[in-house]
Amino acid sequence: MSIDLYSPFVPAGIALLALLCALPLGRFVPLPDSKGRATSIDGLRGLLALGVFVHHSSIWYVYARSGEWKAPASALYAQLGEAAVALFFMISAYLFYRQIASGVTDWTRLYVGRVLRMLPLYAICVVLLLLLVLIESDFHLVDPLFRFGVGVIQWFSFTVLGAPDINGVVGTRYIMAGVVWSLPYEWVWYSVLPLLAYFMRQRVRRGLLLLSALGLAYAAVRLSWVLMLPFVGGVAAYYATTRMAVVSFLRGKWGSILAASCMILSVACFDSARHPAAVVLWSVFFAAIACGNTLFGLLTLRVSAILGELSYGIYLLHGFVLFLAYKGLGAVVFADLSPASYWALTATLLLPLLIACLVSYRCIELPAMLSRRSVLEKIQVVSEVLIARWRILLRPERVD
């Protein structure tokens, strides 16, 4: 049986192989206590990251031959990436909207937690990106120093300020498979949470409302509102979880059938998961997961949970693995691979990718997450000192 570039069997094979690879790695991945957690969502994350990996792998095959980075010419492969990112947006929307809807929001804790979760590995990735850029340019400074410095700052801003080519390396973003485009959308969502809390009649400081206003202004100028629709889907999923009749239906067998049907319909009817109607279908799918549907038990497997813990690393690091494979084989050899040979190569990259993600999780991500309490305590001490000094400055001098 011949395998073409967009064979429907490849994603399933990659997912199965990843689950098998995760088994021996699982002993090194401490899983969080499932109490109070949306375990189906935890299991979903890893599969979504794998979808992005397969999506970008198919793009790389075409890019190596044509030099054009474009969406796959297959609805299935296009939506493996597009729907995965949309579902990541829905997950963020659901989890944080649920948190503020509870009425108890420690904004310092929330934002410090987000920074500690997202920044450490991302910063390491930017450093690695810059190193590869310098290697590509033979360690010669091609750009003027000022432009180079501005570009570095833009990349360290989670690309909120842009993701330019650095030092004359065309397609710098493709070293990371272009995944950085989604990060500004995440941060805009985090920025508007105080405004949503205000609409829920919660007390919110003016500074946080100003942050929300800045986030909305940035979104209006720089982002696509169509690509922000999945956040609405995540909020809708929260309200679905507050209706017991809906939860009872969506978490059962018929909910699994409905969720699977939504996936099939989206791929069958739309070339892109970004079509508004496709977003609705994927929102229904996610609502089922948020209500506890396990997709016939797949999402609550231990290996699914393991991949879920590694999902951020898979998302950020898989582009490097594909880029290094391209450079290691050489452009000519890489471009001459048949689709079957290419997918065989891609399969061999899974284990190194997962090992890299495990190392990043244990050495970078987990320590940063565990440091949140100590960081918050230090912030509290510093803020108390600053407030005390400010009060001293404002205290009127006594005139004897």
Stockholm file with secondary structure:
# STOCKHOLM 1.0

chainA/1-400         MSIDLYSPFVPAGIALLALLCALPLGRFVPLPDSKGRATSIDGLRGLLALGVFVHHSSIWYVYARSGEWKAPASALYAQLGEAAVALFFMISAYLFYRQIASGVTDWTRLYVGRVLRMLPLYAICVVLLLLLVLIESDFHLVDPLFRFGVGVIQWFSFTVLGAPDINGVVGTRYIMAGVVWSLPYEWVWYSVLPLLAYFMRQRVRRGLLLLSALGLAYAAVRLSWVLMLPFVGGVAAYYATTRMAVVSFLRGKWGSILAASCMILSVACFDSARHPAAVVLWSVFFAAIACGNTLFGLLTLRVSAILGELSYGIYLLHGFVLFLAYKGLGAVVFADLSPASYWALTATLLLPLLIACLVSYRCIELPAMLSRRSVLEKIQVVSEVLIARWRILLRPERVD
#=GR chainA/1-400 SS CCCCTTCTHHHHHHHHHHHHHHHHHGGGSCCCCCTTSCHHHHHHHHHHHHHHHHHHHHHHHHHHHHSCCCCCSSHHHHHHHHHHHHHHHHHHHHHHHHHHHTTCCCHHHHHHHHHHHHHHHHHHHHHHHHHHHHHHTTTCCCSCHHHHHHHHHHHHTTTTTCCCCCTTCTTGGGGGTTGGGGHHHHHHHHHHHHHHHHHTTCCCCHHHHHHHHHHHHHHHHHSCTGGGHHHHHHHHHHHHHTCHHHHHHHTSHHHHHHHHHHHHHHHHHCSCTTSHHHHHHHHHHHHHHHTTCCTTTGGGSHHHHHHHHTHHHHHHHHHHHHHHHHHHHCHHHHHHCCHHHHHHHHHHHHHHHHHHHHHHIIIIIHHHHHTHHHHHHHHHHHHHHHHHHHHHHHSCCCCC
#=GC SS_cons         CCCCTTCTHHHHHHHHHHHHHHHHHGGGSCCCCCTTSCHHHHHHHHHHHHHHHHHHHHHHHHHHHHSCCCCCSSHHHHHHHHHHHHHHHHHHHHHHHHHHHTTCCCHHHHHHHHHHHHHHHHHHHHHHHHHHHHHHTTTCCCSCHHHHHHHHHHHHTTTTTCCCCCTTCTTGGGGGTTGGGGHHHHHHHHHHHHHHHHHTTCCCCHHHHHHHHHHHHHHHHHSCTGGGHHHHHHHHHHHHHTCHHHHHHHTSHHHHHHHHHHHHHHHHHCSCTTSHHHHHHHHHHHHHHHTTCCTTTGGGSHHHHHHHHTHHHHHHHHHHHHHHHHHHHCHHHHHHCCHHHHHHHHHHHHHHHHHHHHHHIIIIIHHHHHTHHHHHHHHHHHHHHHHHHHHHHHSCCCCC
//
